[in-house]
Amino acid sequence: MTRIELGLIGGAVFGTRAALTAAFLDRFAIGFVISVADVPGPPWAVGLGFGLLLSAPSALVTKAWAPILGIGAIGGGIIGLVVAYFGAR
């Protein structure tokens, strides 16, 4: 499976929990960016970093820091590991 295909799947799976379109797009972006980015480092750490970075604007606007950043970090770390083990280079 290519990294782009895996990114689309990861983004869709992670984003389907969201009720609003904006929240879905936030979560979709996390899955997609982690899958297509070629950043050196442990896959879980790259995913966690992107998860936090891309979740920060929503957390700032809603002031719901812990749940938004927490789910972004956990989901990002998991997606980073999935891409590392199942993504074709």
N, C-alpha and C positions, 0 to 999 in steps of 0.2 A: 504494500500500500504506500502510495507516495505521501510525503509530508503535507502537501496541500489537501489531499483527500482526508488524511487523518485530522488535519486542522479543522476542516469543515465539519467532520463528525464530532470531534471533541467540542467545538464551539456550540454545535446544535444540542448535544447532550447536556452540556453544562448550562446552556442558556434556557432550556425548556422549563426549568423550575421557576422562572421569573414570570410575574403576572403582567408587567407592563412592557411595552415595546422597548423603551429606553433601557430598562434593566436587562432585557433579553439581549439587546445589542452590546451592552457592556460585557456580559458574560460570554457572548459569542466571540467578541474581540479577544478576550483572554485566551480562549482555546485556539483561535486561529493564529494569533501572534506568536504564542509559544511554539506552535507547530512549525511555523515557517522561519522563525528567527534562528540564526546560526551564531549563537553566543557561546563562547567557551565557559566551561565550568560544569559543576555537577548538575545533571538535568533537573533534579528536584529543586535546587537553589535557583536556577534560571527561571523555572516555572513559578516558584514562590515570589521571586522578585517582580516578574511581569504581572503576576496576580495582584500583588500589593500596589504596584505602580498604576495599573489600569483601573483598580477599584478606588483609588484615592479620590478622584473627582466626585464620584457618587457619594462617598462617605463624607466629604466636605460639604456638599450641598444639603444632604439629608441630616447631617450631624449624628448619624447612626454608625459611629466608627467601628465598634467591636464586631457587630454582625457582618457588616459589609466587607471590612478588611479581613476578618477571620475566614469567611467563606471564600473570598478571592484568593487568599494565601493557600488555604488547604486545597481548593480546586486547582489552582495553578501548579502546586507541587505535584499533585496526582497526574495532571495532564503532562507535565514535564517528564515524569517517569514513564507514562504510557508511550509518549513520542520516542523516548530513548530506546525502549524495548521493541516497539512495533513499527516505527516509522522508517521507511526506506530513505536513504540519503541520495 
